[in-house]
Amino acid sequence: AREQFQSVGFAQLQQQLRYQKAQAAQTASNIQVELGTQVVRLHDRVAALEKLAYAA
């Protein structure tokens, strides 16, 4: 009975680890998308500033 209880606990830990790994992967993906968006915005701002500088 004790071995069965331990194996159930181990299975729960494995499931929890899988869930946390999936959460971490999703968080990393969200960060990557957000950084990509910010880089595009920054690039656009730099381009606009350069355009203003050349026009002056």
N, C-alpha and C positions, 0 to 999 in steps of 0.2 A: 504494500500500500504506500509505503514511504517513497519507493522508487517511482511509482506512478505519479504521486504528488509532485515530486521533484521534476519529472519530465513535463508535467503540465506547466509548472512554473517556468521551466526553460523555454517551452513553446511560447508562453506569454511574453517572455523577454525577447525572444526572436521576433515575434510579431511587433512588439513595441519598437525594436531596433529598425525593422523594415519601415514602419510608419515614420519614425524620426528621420531616417535616411531620405524618404520620399519628401518630407517637409523641407529638409535641408536642400535637396535638389530643386524644389520649387522656389524656395527663397533665393537661391543662387541664380536661377533663371530670371526671377523678377528683378534682381539687382542688375543683371546683365542687360535686360531690356531698358531699365531706367537709365543706366549709364549710357547706353547707346543713344537714347532720346536726348540726354543732356549734351552729349558730344555733338549731335546734329544741331541742336540749338546754339551751342557755343560756336560752332563753325559758321552758322548763319550770321551770328552777331559779329564775328570777326570779319566776315566778308562785307557786311554792311558798313562797319567802321573803316575798312580799307577803301571802300567805294567813296565814303565821305572824305577821307584823307586825300585821295587822288583828285577829287573834285575841288578841293580847297585851293 
